[in-house]
Amino acid sequence: MMPERVAYLGPAGTFSELAALKYAPHSELIGCPTIAAVNGPSITGGFELALACDMIIASENAFFGDTHARVGIVPGGGLSQRLSRLVGIKRAMEISLGCDFVSAPEAAQMGFINRVVPADKLLEAAVELANKIIGNHKESVLKYRQLIKEGYEGDLRTGLRLEVLENALWVTRVKPIASRTAPYPCVTILPHHGGG
């Protein structure tokens, strides 16, 4: 059963939701943490979509691949930028230019997915993670997510300055254990059952 504050896009979601996630620089248009639950092939466009999420949980059946170069196109959904930031430029070059496939355990080892679970436990694991997140202070979760994303885009010194500034502003306007309820879904789970 899906908790009421978890949005579940279903196997395909809707075009506008998926387009917002895929083409936003860091899924900001979704406005809440996003979890990809991958059970099967996540190739090219599907890989871009999974990488656009904040977290990825994959089943042992999942594998990831970039076939843009094989089919003669250039990525347009962020794969060339996101993958290299997660695994390093050398590994990203090998995966993308070689059109290699990466198993879920290899992806976890490389660090571009969070963890691998049995296929029959995939959605359960995603919901469990979502429940952990929505059990926390809503405004803090959203601000923390923003800090991580903005800090990751720049250098460490700039990120640390941003954190100190936001902390000072936060302390003056938010009570630490204010309302933990959210008027809208705080986590979106995007099941991805394969394809590109």
KOLNU-465867 format. One record per residue: y negated, z, x negated of N, C-alpha, C, O in turn; residue number from 0; chain. Coordinates in Angstrom, 2 decimals, padded with zeros to 5 digits. Layout:
<nodes>
NODE      n_py      n_pz      n_px     ca_py     ca_pz     ca_px      c_py      c_pz      c_px      o_py      o_pz      o_px     i   ch
NODE         Y         Z         X         Y         Z         X         Y         Z         X         Y         Z         X   NUM    A
...
</nodes>
This chain:
<nodes>
NODE      n_py      n_pz      n_px     ca_py     ca_pz     ca_px      c_py      c_pz      c_px      o_py      o_pz      o_px     i   ch
NODE    001.19    000.00   -000.85    000.00    000.00    000.00   -001.25    000.00   -000.89   -001.35    000.78   -001.84     0    A
NODE   -002.18   -000.87   -000.57   -003.41   -001.00   -001.33   -004.41    000.05   -000.87   -004.70    000.14    000.32     1    A
NODE   -004.96    000.86   -001.80   -005.98    001.83   -001.41   -007.18    001.12   -000.80   -007.44   -000.04   -001.12     2    A
NODE   -007.92    001.79    000.08   -009.01    001.13    000.78   -010.16    000.72   -000.13   -010.90   -000.20    000.21     3    A
NODE   -010.33    001.37   -001.28   -011.43    001.00   -002.16   -010.99    000.08   -003.28   -011.68   -000.04   -004.29     4    A
NODE   -009.84   -000.56   -003.11   -009.38   -001.55   -004.08   -009.34   -002.89   -003.37   -008.66   -003.05   -002.36     5    A
NODE   -010.06   -003.85   -003.89   -010.04   -005.19   -003.32   -008.87   -005.94   -003.93   -008.68   -005.91   -005.15     6    A
NODE   -008.11   -006.60   -003.11   -006.94   -007.36   -003.56   -007.19   -008.80   -003.18   -007.25   -009.14   -001.99     7    A
NODE   -007.35   -009.66   -004.18   -007.68   -011.05   -003.89   -006.48   -011.87   -003.46   -006.64   -013.01   -003.04     8    A
NODE   -005.28   -011.30   -003.56   -004.09   -012.05   -003.18   -003.70   -013.05   -004.26   -004.39   -013.17   -005.28     9    A
NODE   -002.61   -013.76   -004.05   -002.13   -014.68   -005.09   -003.15   -015.71   -005.53   -003.12   -016.14   -006.68    10    A
NODE   -004.05   -016.13   -004.65   -005.02   -017.13   -005.05   -006.46   -016.68   -004.82   -007.38   -017.31   -005.34    11    A
NODE   -006.68   -015.62   -004.08   -008.04   -015.18   -003.79   -008.76   -016.23   -002.97   -008.12   -017.03   -002.28    12    A
NODE   -010.06   -016.23   -003.04   -010.82   -017.29   -002.40   -011.60   -018.00   -003.48   -011.85   -017.44   -004.55    13    A
NODE   -011.97   -019.24   -003.23   -012.64   -020.02   -004.26   -013.90   -019.33   -004.77   -014.11   -019.26   -005.98    14    A
NODE   -014.73   -018.81   -003.86   -015.99   -018.21   -004.31   -015.76   -016.98   -005.16   -016.46   -016.77   -006.15    15    A
NODE   -014.77   -016.14   -004.80   -014.47   -014.96   -005.61   -013.95   -015.35   -006.98   -014.39   -014.80   -007.99    16    A
NODE   -013.03   -016.30   -007.02   -012.46   -016.71   -008.29   -013.49   -017.43   -009.15   -013.53   -017.21   -010.36    17    A
NODE   -014.31   -018.28   -008.55   -015.33   -018.98   -009.31   -016.33   -017.99   -009.89   -016.76   -018.14   -011.03    18    A
NODE   -016.70   -016.98   -009.11   -017.63   -015.97   -009.61   -017.04   -015.26   -010.81   -017.73   -015.01   -011.80    19    A
NODE   -015.76   -014.92   -010.74   -015.10   -014.22   -011.84   -014.96   -015.12   -013.05   -015.27   -014.71   -014.17    20    A
NODE   -014.51   -016.34   -012.85   -014.23   -017.24   -013.98   -015.49   -017.67   -014.70   -015.50   -017.74   -015.93    21    A
NODE   -016.56   -017.97   -013.97   -017.71   -018.56   -014.59   -018.84   -017.59   -014.91   -019.79   -017.97   -015.60    22    A
NODE   -018.75   -016.37   -014.44   -019.74   -015.37   -014.86   -019.46   -015.02   -016.31   -018.30   -014.98   -016.72    23    A
NODE   -020.49   -014.76   -017.09   -020.26   -014.46   -018.50   -019.24   -013.34   -018.71   -018.39   -013.44   -019.60    24    A
NODE   -019.30   -012.32   -017.93   -018.33   -011.22   -018.04   -017.99   -010.67   -016.68   -017.90   -009.45   -016.51    25    A
NODE   -017.80   -011.51   -015.75   -017.44   -011.15   -014.38   -018.45   -010.21   -013.72   -018.09   -009.45   -012.82    26    A
NODE   -019.73   -010.26   -014.16   -020.75   -009.41   -013.55   -020.95   -009.71   -012.07   -021.34   -008.83   -011.30    27    A
NODE   -020.70   -010.94   -011.67   -020.92   -011.29   -010.27   -019.95   -010.56   -009.34   -020.23   -010.39   -008.16    28    A
NODE   -018.82   -010.12   -009.86   -017.88   -009.34   -009.06   -018.46   -007.94   -008.85   -018.30   -007.37   -007.77    29    A
NODE   -019.11   -007.38   -009.86   -019.82   -006.11   -009.71   -018.97   -004.87   -009.80   -019.48   -003.77   -009.57    30    A
NODE   -017.70   -005.00   -010.14   -016.85   -003.83   -010.30   -015.76   -004.17   -011.32   -015.56   -005.34   -011.64    31    A
NODE   -015.07   -003.16   -011.83   -014.00   -003.45   -012.77   -012.95   -004.39   -012.17   -012.62   -004.29   -010.99    32    A
NODE   -012.43   -005.28   -013.00   -011.44   -006.25   -012.54   -010.16   -006.12   -013.37   -010.21   -005.95   -014.59    33    A
NODE   -009.03   -006.19   -012.68   -007.72   -006.09   -013.32   -006.93   -007.33   -012.96   -006.72   -007.61   -011.78    34    A
NODE   -006.48   -008.08   -013.95   -005.58   -009.21   -013.70   -004.16   -008.67   -013.78   -003.80   -007.97   -014.73    35    A
NODE   -003.35   -009.00   -012.80   -001.92   -008.65   -012.79   -001.17   -009.98   -012.94   -001.05   -010.73   -011.97    36    A
NODE   -000.67   -010.26   -014.13   -000.10   -011.58   -014.45    001.42   -011.51   -014.45    002.02   -010.71   -015.16    37    A
NODE    002.03   -012.37   -013.62    003.48   -012.39   -013.49    003.95   -013.85   -013.57    004.21   -014.47   -012.54    38    A
NODE    004.06   -014.38   -014.76    004.45   -015.77   -014.95    003.50   -016.46   -015.89    002.80   -015.81   -016.66    39    A
NODE    003.46   -017.80   -015.84    002.60   -018.52   -016.77    001.11   -018.36   -016.43    000.71   -018.45   -015.27    40    A
NODE    000.33   -018.13   -017.44   -001.13   -018.06   -017.33   -001.65   -019.08   -018.33   -001.87   -018.76   -019.50    41    A
NODE   -001.84   -020.29   -017.86   -002.09   -021.42   -018.76   -003.44   -022.05   -018.45   -003.80   -022.27   -017.30    42    A
NODE   -004.17   -022.35   -019.50   -005.44   -023.05   -019.48   -006.42   -022.39   -018.52   -006.98   -021.34   -018.87    43    A
NODE   -006.66   -022.94   -017.33   -007.61   -022.33   -016.38   -007.16   -020.95   -015.93   -008.00   -020.06   -015.74    44    A
NODE   -005.87   -020.75   -015.75   -005.35   -019.44   -015.40   -005.55   -018.43   -016.51   -005.82   -017.26   -016.26    45    A
NODE   -005.43   -018.90   -017.75   -005.66   -018.07   -018.93   -007.14   -017.68   -018.97   -007.48   -016.53   -019.25    46    A
NODE   -008.03   -018.64   -018.69   -009.47   -018.35   -018.66   -009.76   -017.28   -017.60   -010.54   -016.36   -017.84    47    A
NODE   -009.15   -017.42   -016.46   -009.37   -016.48   -015.37   -008.89   -015.07   -015.75   -009.60   -014.09   -015.51    48    A
NODE   -007.71   -014.98   -016.35   -007.20   -013.67   -016.77   -008.12   -013.04   -017.82   -008.42   -011.85   -017.74    49    A
NODE   -008.56   -013.84   -018.81   -009.43   -013.31   -019.85   -010.79   -012.88   -019.32   -011.46   -012.05   -019.93    50    A
NODE   -011.21   -013.45   -018.18   -012.49   -013.06   -017.57   -012.42   -011.66   -016.95   -013.46   -011.05   -016.69    51    A
NODE   -011.22   -011.16   -016.71   -011.05   -009.82   -016.13   -011.28   -008.75   -017.19   -011.16   -009.02   -018.39    52    A
NODE   -011.62   -007.56   -016.74   -011.85   -006.44   -017.65   -010.56   -005.93   -018.27   -010.57   -005.47   -019.42    53    A
NODE   -009.47   -005.99   -017.54   -008.17   -005.51   -018.01   -007.10   -006.47   -017.55   -007.23   -007.10   -016.50    54    A
NODE   -006.02   -006.58   -018.34   -004.90   -007.44   -017.97   -003.61   -006.65   -018.11   -003.31   -006.11   -019.18    55    A
NODE   -002.85   -006.58   -017.02   -001.51   -006.01   -017.05   -000.57   -007.18   -016.78   -000.79   -007.94   -015.84    56    A
NODE    000.47   -007.32   -017.58    001.38   -008.45   -017.43    002.81   -007.97   -017.28    003.20   -006.93   -017.80    57    A
NODE    003.59   -008.76   -016.56    005.03   -008.48   -016.48    005.69   -009.09   -017.70    005.09   -009.87   -018.44    58    A
NODE    006.95   -008.72   -017.91    007.70   -009.30   -019.04    007.93   -010.79   -018.83    008.32   -011.49   -019.77    59    A
NODE    007.71   -011.29   -017.61    007.85   -012.73   -017.32    006.61   -013.53   -017.68    006.65   -014.76   -017.69    60    A
NODE    005.52   -012.86   -017.97    004.25   -013.54   -018.20    004.22   -014.18   -019.59    004.81   -013.67   -020.54    61    A
NODE    003.51   -015.30   -019.67    003.15   -015.87   -020.96    001.82   -016.58   -020.80    001.43   -016.96   -019.70    62    A
NODE    001.15   -016.77   -021.90   -000.22   -017.26   -021.91   -000.31   -018.48   -022.81    000.35   -018.54   -023.85    63    A
NODE   -001.13   -019.43   -022.43   -001.29   -020.62   -023.26   -002.56   -021.38   -022.93   -003.07   -021.34   -021.81    64    A
NODE   -003.04   -022.06   -023.95   -004.23   -022.90   -023.81   -003.83   -024.34   -024.10   -003.50   -024.68   -025.24    65    A
NODE   -003.84   -025.17   -023.08   -003.44   -026.57   -023.26   -004.62   -027.53   -023.13   -004.42   -028.73   -022.94    66    A
NODE   -005.83   -027.02   -023.23   -007.00   -027.90   -023.15   -006.88   -029.07   -024.13   -007.05   -030.23   -023.74    67    A
NODE   -006.58   -028.78   -025.40   -006.51   -029.83   -026.42   -005.37   -030.81   -026.14   -005.49   -032.00   -026.44    68    A
NODE   -004.28   -030.33   -025.58   -003.13   -031.19   -025.30   -003.47   -032.23   -024.22   -003.05   -033.38   -024.31    69    A
NODE   -004.23   -031.80   -023.21   -004.55   -032.72   -022.12   -005.90   -033.43   -022.30   -006.32   -034.20   -021.44    70    A
NODE   -006.56   -033.15   -023.41   -007.77   -033.88   -023.75   -009.04   -033.43   -023.05   -009.91   -034.25   -022.75    71    A
NODE   -009.15   -032.13   -022.80   -010.38   -031.61   -022.21   -010.90   -030.45   -023.05   -010.19   -029.91   -023.90    72    A
NODE   -012.13   -030.07   -022.80   -012.76   -028.95   -023.48   -012.89   -027.82   -022.46   -013.23   -028.08   -021.31    73    A
NODE   -012.64   -026.57   -022.86   -012.71   -025.47   -021.90   -014.11   -025.32   -021.30   -015.12   -025.62   -021.94    74    A
NODE   -014.14   -024.86   -020.06   -015.41   -024.63   -019.38   -015.48   -023.28   -018.69   -016.46   -022.97   -018.03    75    A
NODE   -014.42   -022.48   -018.86   -014.37   -021.18   -018.20   -014.38   -020.00   -019.15   -014.01   -018.89   -018.77    76    A
NODE   -014.79   -020.23   -020.39   -014.96   -019.11   -021.31   -013.85   -018.88   -022.31   -013.96   -017.99   -023.15    77    A
NODE   -012.77   -019.65   -022.26   -011.63   -019.39   -023.14   -011.98   -019.48   -024.62   -011.54   -018.65   -025.41    78    A
NODE   -012.77   -020.47   -025.00   -013.11   -020.63   -026.42   -013.91   -019.46   -026.95   -013.88   -019.19   -028.16    79    A
NODE   -014.62   -018.76   -026.10   -015.44   -017.64   -026.54   -014.72   -016.30   -026.39   -014.82   -015.44   -027.27    80    A
NODE   -014.02   -016.11   -025.30   -013.39   -014.81   -025.05   -012.19   -014.56   -025.96   -012.05   -013.47   -026.51    81    A
NODE   -011.31   -015.57   -026.11   -010.10   -015.35   -026.88   -010.40   -014.99   -028.33   -009.79   -014.06   -028.87    82    A
NODE   -011.32   -015.70   -028.97   -011.63   -015.42   -030.38   -012.21   -014.02   -030.56   -012.00   -013.40   -031.60    83    A
NODE   -012.95   -013.54   -029.58   -013.51   -012.19   -029.69   -012.43   -011.12   -029.53   -012.58   -010.00   -030.01    84    A
NODE   -011.35   -011.46   -028.86   -010.28   -010.50   -028.64   -009.22   -010.50   -029.74   -008.69   -009.44   -030.09    85    A
NODE   -008.91   -011.67   -030.28   -007.80   -011.75   -031.25   -008.25   -012.20   -032.64   -007.44   -012.21   -033.56    86    A
NODE   -009.50   -012.55   -032.79   -010.00   -013.06   -034.07   -009.96   -014.58   -034.08   -009.19   -015.22   -033.36    87    A
NODE   -010.79   -015.14   -034.91   -010.95   -016.60   -034.92   -009.70   -017.33   -035.38   -009.38   -018.39   -034.84    88    A
NODE   -008.98   -016.81   -036.36   -007.79   -017.50   -036.89   -006.69   -017.59   -035.83   -006.11   -018.66   -035.62    89    A
NODE   -006.41   -016.48   -035.17   -005.37   -016.51   -034.12   -005.80   -017.36   -032.94   -004.99   -018.09   -032.37    90    A
NODE   -007.08   -017.28   -032.57   -007.58   -018.09   -031.46   -007.44   -019.58   -031.78   -007.06   -020.38   -030.92    91    A
NODE   -007.74   -019.95   -033.02   -007.60   -021.35   -033.43   -006.14   -021.79   -033.30   -005.86   -022.88   -032.80    92    A
NODE   -005.23   -020.95   -033.76   -003.80   -021.30   -033.70   -003.33   -021.46   -032.25   -002.65   -022.43   -031.92    93    A
NODE   -003.70   -020.51   -031.40   -003.28   -020.56   -030.00   -003.88   -021.78   -029.30   -003.17   -022.51   -028.61    94    A
NODE   -005.18   -021.99   -029.47   -005.88   -023.04   -028.72   -005.69   -024.43   -029.29   -005.40   -025.37   -028.55    95    A
NODE   -005.85   -024.59   -030.59   -005.73   -025.92   -031.18   -004.27   -026.35   -031.30   -003.97   -027.54   -031.24    96    A
NODE   -003.38   -025.38   -031.47   -001.95   -025.69   -031.54   -001.29   -025.73   -030.18   -000.12   -026.10   -030.06    97    A
NODE   -002.04   -025.37   -029.14   -001.51   -025.31   -027.77   -000.24   -024.46   -027.71    000.71   -024.79   -027.01    98    A
NODE   -000.26   -023.37   -028.46    000.89   -022.46   -028.50    000.93   -021.56   -027.27   -000.10   -021.27   -026.66    99    A
NODE    002.14   -021.13   -026.93    002.32   -020.17   -025.85    002.58   -018.81   -026.47    003.22   -018.70   -027.52   100    A
NODE    002.09   -017.77   -025.82    002.19   -016.41   -026.30    002.88   -015.58   -025.23    002.43   -015.55   -024.09   101    A
NODE    003.97   -014.91   -025.58    004.68   -014.05   -024.63    003.84   -012.81   -024.33    002.91   -012.48   -025.07   102    A
NODE    004.17   -012.13   -023.25    003.45   -010.92   -022.88    003.52   -009.85   -023.97    002.49   -009.25   -024.30   103    A
NODE    004.70   -009.59   -024.56    004.72   -008.60   -025.64    003.85   -009.01   -026.84    003.19   -008.17   -027.45   104    A
NODE    003.85   -010.31   -027.18    002.99   -010.78   -028.28    001.52   -010.61   -027.91    000.71   -010.22   -028.75   105    A
NODE    001.17   -010.89   -026.66   -000.20   -010.75   -026.20   -000.66   -009.30   -026.28   -001.80   -009.02   -026.65   106    A
NODE    000.22   -008.37   -025.94   -000.11   -006.95   -026.04   -000.30   -006.56   -027.50   -001.22   -005.81   -027.83   107    A
NODE    000.55   -007.07   -028.36    000.44   -006.77   -029.79   -000.87   -007.33   -030.36   -001.50   -006.70   -031.21   108    A
NODE   -001.26   -008.52   -029.91   -002.52   -009.12   -030.37   -003.74   -008.43   -029.78   -004.83   -008.51   -030.34   109    A
NODE   -003.56   -007.74   -028.66   -004.65   -006.98   -028.07   -005.44   -007.67   -026.98   -006.50   -007.19   -026.59   110    A
NODE   -004.94   -008.80   -026.46   -005.71   -009.41   -025.38   -005.17   -009.09   -024.00   -005.72   -009.55   -023.00   111    A
NODE   -004.09   -008.31   -023.92   -003.70   -007.70   -022.65   -003.52   -006.21   -022.89   -003.33   -005.77   -024.03   112    A
NODE   -003.58   -005.44   -021.83   -003.48   -003.99   -021.95   -002.05   -003.51   -022.15   -001.78   -002.69   -023.03   113    A
NODE   -001.13   -004.04   -021.33    000.26   -003.60   -021.45    001.19   -004.52   -020.68    000.77   -005.33   -019.86   114    A
NODE    002.48   -004.35   -020.97    003.54   -005.12   -020.33    004.38   -004.15   -019.51    004.73   -003.07   -019.97   115    A
NODE    004.69   -004.55   -018.27    005.50   -003.72   -017.38    006.60   -004.59   -016.77    006.50   -005.82   -016.80   116    A
NODE    007.65   -003.97   -016.24    008.67   -004.77   -015.53    008.04   -005.52   -014.36    007.10   -005.03   -013.74   117    A
NODE    008.56   -006.70   -014.07    007.99   -007.55   -013.02    007.90   -006.84   -011.67    006.92   -006.99   -010.95   118    A
NODE    008.93   -006.06   -011.34    008.92   -005.39   -010.04    007.96   -004.19   -009.99    007.78   -003.60   -008.92   119    A
NODE    007.36   -003.84   -011.10    006.41   -002.72   -011.17    004.98   -003.19   -011.43    004.08   -002.37   -011.60   120    A
NODE    004.76   -004.51   -011.48    003.46   -005.04   -011.87    002.33   -004.61   -010.94    001.35   -004.02   -011.38   121    A
NODE    002.46   -004.90   -009.66    001.39   -004.55   -008.74    001.21   -003.03   -008.67    000.09   -002.53   -008.58   122    A
NODE    002.32   -002.31   -008.71    002.25   -000.84   -008.71    001.44   -000.34   -009.91    000.62    000.57   -009.76   123    A
NODE    001.66   -000.92   -011.09    000.93   -000.52   -012.29   -000.55   -000.84   -012.16   -001.40   -000.06   -012.58   124    A
NODE   -000.86   -002.00   -011.58   -002.26   -002.38   -011.40   -002.96   -001.44   -010.41   -004.09   -001.03   -010.64   125    A
NODE   -002.28   -001.10   -009.33   -002.85   -000.17   -008.34   -003.01    001.22   -008.94   -004.00    001.90   -008.68   126    A
NODE   -002.04    001.65   -009.75   -002.15    002.96   -010.40   -003.38    003.01   -011.31   -004.12    004.00   -011.30   127    A
NODE   -003.59    001.96   -012.08   -004.78    001.91   -012.94   -006.05    001.89   -012.09   -007.02    002.58   -012.41   128    A
NODE   -006.05    001.10   -011.03   -007.22    001.04   -010.14   -007.52    002.42   -009.56   -008.68    002.82   -009.48   129    A
NODE   -006.47    003.14   -009.15   -006.67    004.49   -008.60   -007.25    005.44   -009.62   -008.08    006.29   -009.28   130    A
NODE   -006.84    005.32   -010.88   -007.43    006.16   -011.93   -008.92    005.89   -012.04   -009.72    006.82   -012.19   131    A
NODE   -009.28    004.63   -011.97   -010.69    004.25   -012.12   -011.50    004.70   -010.92   -012.57    005.29   -011.09   132    A
NODE   -011.02    004.43   -009.70   -011.81    004.79   -008.52   -011.86    006.29   -008.28   -012.68    006.76   -007.49   133    A
NODE   -011.01    007.06   -008.95   -011.07    008.51   -008.85   -012.19    009.11   -009.68   -012.44    010.31   -009.61   134    A
NODE   -012.86    008.29   -010.47   -013.93    008.76   -011.33   -015.30    008.53   -010.68   -015.40    007.88   -009.64   135    A
NODE   -016.31    009.04   -011.29   -017.69    008.93   -010.82   -018.11    007.46   -010.80   -018.17    006.82   -011.84   136    A
NODE   -018.40    006.94   -009.59   -018.64    005.50   -009.41   -019.75    004.96   -010.30   -019.55    003.99   -011.03   137    A
NODE   -020.93    005.59   -010.24   -022.06    005.07   -011.01   -021.78    005.12   -012.50   -022.19    004.23   -013.24   138    A
NODE   -021.09    006.17   -012.94   -020.75    006.30   -014.35   -019.79    005.19   -014.79   -019.96    004.61   -015.86   139    A
NODE   -018.78    004.91   -013.96   -017.83    003.83   -014.26   -018.57    002.50   -014.41   -018.33    001.77   -015.37   140    A
NODE   -019.45    002.20   -013.47   -020.16    000.92   -013.51   -021.09    000.82   -014.71   -021.17   -000.23   -015.35   141    A
NODE   -021.80    001.91   -015.03   -022.71    001.90   -016.18   -021.91    001.83   -017.48   -022.29    001.10   -018.39   142    A
NODE   -020.81    002.57   -017.57   -019.97    002.57   -018.77   -019.42    001.16   -019.01   -019.41    000.67   -020.14   143    A
NODE   -018.97    000.52   -017.95   -018.47   -000.86   -018.04   -019.55   -001.78   -018.60   -019.30   -002.60   -019.48   144    A
NODE   -020.76   -001.62   -018.07   -021.88   -002.44   -018.54   -022.17   -002.17   -020.02   -022.39   -003.11   -020.78   145    A
NODE   -022.16   -000.91   -020.42   -022.42   -000.57   -021.83   -021.37   -001.17   -022.76   -021.70   -001.71   -023.82   146    A
NODE   -020.11   -001.09   -022.36   -019.04   -001.66   -023.19   -019.26   -003.16   -023.35   -019.19   -003.68   -024.47   147    A
NODE   -019.52   -003.84   -022.26   -019.69   -005.29   -022.29   -020.92   -005.71   -023.08   -020.84   -006.60   -023.93   148    A
NODE   -022.06   -005.06   -022.82   -023.28   -005.42   -023.54   -023.18   -005.06   -025.02   -023.66   -005.80   -025.88   149    A
NODE   -022.57   -003.93   -025.32   -022.40   -003.53   -026.71   -021.49   -004.46   -027.48   -021.73   -004.75   -028.65   150    A
NODE   -020.46   -004.94   -026.82   -019.50   -005.84   -027.47   -020.12   -007.18   -027.82   -019.70   -007.84   -028.78   151    A
NODE   -021.13   -007.59   -027.05   -021.79   -008.87   -027.29   -022.70   -008.84   -028.51   -023.02   -009.89   -029.07   152    A
NODE   -023.12   -007.66   -028.93   -024.05   -007.54   -030.06   -023.40   -006.84   -031.23   -022.17   -006.70   -031.29   153    A
NODE   -024.22   -006.39   -032.16   -023.70   -005.65   -033.31   -023.62   -004.16   -032.98   -024.18   -003.71   -031.98   154    A
NODE   -022.92   -003.41   -033.82   -022.69   -001.98   -033.58   -024.01   -001.22   -033.48   -024.17   -000.40   -032.58   155    A
NODE   -024.94   -001.46   -034.38   -026.21   -000.74   -034.39   -026.95   -000.93   -033.06   -027.45    000.04   -032.50   156    A
NODE   -027.02   -002.16   -032.57   -027.69   -002.43   -031.30   -026.96   -001.74   -030.15   -027.59   -001.19   -029.26   157    A
NODE   -025.63   -001.78   -030.18   -024.83   -001.13   -029.16   -025.05    000.37   -029.13   -025.15    000.97   -028.05   158    A
NODE   -025.12    000.99   -030.29   -025.35    002.43   -030.37   -026.74    002.79   -029.84   -026.90    003.79   -029.13   159    A
NODE   -027.74    001.98   -030.17   -029.09    002.23   -029.65   -029.10    002.12   -028.13   -029.71    002.94   -027.44   160    A
NODE   -028.42    001.11   -027.61   -028.35    000.92   -026.17   -027.69    002.13   -025.51   -028.16    002.60   -024.47   161    A
NODE   -026.63    002.63   -026.12   -025.93    003.79   -025.56   -026.82    005.03   -025.54   -026.87    005.74   -024.54   162    A
NODE   -027.52    005.28   -026.63   -028.41    006.46   -026.70   -029.52    006.34   -025.65   -029.84    007.32   -024.97   163    A
NODE   -030.11    005.15   -025.52   -031.15    004.93   -024.53   -030.63    005.14   -023.11   -031.25    005.84   -022.32   164    A
NODE   -029.49    004.54   -022.80   -028.92    004.68   -021.46   -028.54    006.13   -021.17   -028.70    006.60   -020.04   165    A
NODE   -028.04    006.84   -022.18   -027.69    008.25   -022.00   -028.92    009.07   -021.65   -028.87    009.90   -020.74   166    A
NODE   -030.03    008.83   -022.35   -031.26    009.57   -022.07   -031.77    009.28   -020.66   -032.20    010.20   -019.95   167    A
NODE   -031.71    008.04   -020.25   -032.14    007.67   -018.90   -031.20    008.26   -017.85   -031.64    008.73   -016.80   168    A
NODE   -029.91    008.24   -018.15   -028.89    008.73   -017.22   -029.06    010.21   -016.92   -029.02    010.63   -015.76   169    A
NODE   -029.26    010.99   -017.96   -029.38    012.44   -017.82   -030.55    012.81   -016.91   -030.48    013.82   -016.21   170    A
NODE   -031.61    012.02   -016.92   -032.77    012.34   -016.11   -032.63    011.93   -014.64   -033.37    012.43   -013.80   171    A
NODE   -031.69    011.03   -014.32   -031.65    010.54   -012.94   -030.33    010.75   -012.20   -030.29    010.54   -010.99   172    A
NODE   -029.27    011.15   -012.86   -027.98    011.26   -012.19   -027.38    012.63   -012.44   -027.38    013.12   -013.57   173    A
NODE   -026.87    013.23   -011.39   -026.14    014.48   -011.54   -024.73    014.14   -011.99   -024.12    013.23   -011.42   174    A
NODE   -024.20    014.83   -012.99   -022.90    014.46   -013.57   -021.75    014.31   -012.59   -020.97    013.37   -012.71   175    A
NODE   -021.62    015.20   -011.63   -020.51    015.08   -010.70   -021.09    014.81   -009.31   -020.78    015.52   -008.35   176    A
NODE   -021.92    013.80   -009.22   -022.47    013.38   -007.93   -021.35    012.78   -007.09   -020.19    012.81   -007.50   177    A
NODE   -021.67    012.26   -005.95   -020.67    011.70   -005.04   -019.72    010.76   -005.75   -020.14    009.87   -006.49   178    A
NODE   -018.43    010.97   -005.54   -017.41    010.11   -006.14   -016.97    009.02   -005.17   -016.04    008.26   -005.47   179    A
NODE   -017.61    008.93   -004.05   -017.20    007.91   -003.09   -017.97    006.63   -003.33   -019.10    006.66   -003.83   180    A
NODE   -017.37    005.53   -002.98   -018.01    004.23   -003.16   -018.07    003.52   -001.81   -017.08    003.49   -001.09   181    A
NODE   -019.22    002.94   -001.47   -019.32    002.25   -000.20   -018.68    000.87   -000.23   -018.60    000.20    000.81   182    A
NODE   -018.22    000.43   -001.38   -017.59   -000.88   -001.54   -016.43   -000.73   -002.52   -016.35    000.27   -003.22   183    A
NODE   -015.54   -001.72   -002.58   -014.43   -001.61   -003.52   -014.94   -001.43   -004.94   -015.87   -002.12   -005.37   184    A
NODE   -014.34   -000.53   -005.66   -014.77   -000.24   -007.03   -013.90   -000.96   -008.05   -014.27   -001.04   -009.22   185    A
NODE   -012.76   -001.46   -007.65   -011.87   -002.17   -008.56   -011.29   -003.38   -007.83   -010.90   -003.27   -006.67   186    A
NODE   -011.24   -004.50   -008.49   -010.63   -005.69   -007.92   -009.38   -006.01   -008.70   -009.41   -006.10   -009.93   187    A
NODE   -008.26   -006.20   -008.01   -007.00   -006.60   -008.63   -006.76   -008.06   -008.32   -006.74   -008.47   -007.15   188    A
NODE   -006.58   -008.85   -009.34   -006.35   -010.27   -009.19   -004.93   -010.59   -009.62   -004.67   -010.75   -010.81   189    A
NODE   -003.98   -010.68   -008.66   -002.62   -011.07   -009.04   -002.61   -012.53   -009.45   -003.22   -013.37   -008.79   190    A
NODE   -001.94   -012.81   -010.52   -001.89   -014.18   -011.04   -000.42   -014.51   -011.25    000.22   -013.95   -012.13   191    A
NODE    000.10   -015.40   -010.43    001.52   -015.71   -010.46    001.84   -017.02   -011.15    002.89   -017.61   -010.92   192    A
NODE    000.94   -017.45   -011.98    001.24   -018.64   -012.78    000.43   -019.84   -012.41   -000.17   -019.93   -011.34   193    A
NODE    000.44   -020.75   -013.33   -000.27   -022.00   -013.15   -001.57   -022.00   -013.88   -001.96   -020.99   -014.47   194    A
NODE   -002.25   -023.09   -013.83   -003.51   -023.22   -014.54   -004.56   -023.65   -013.66   -005.70   -023.81   -014.08   195    A
</nodes>
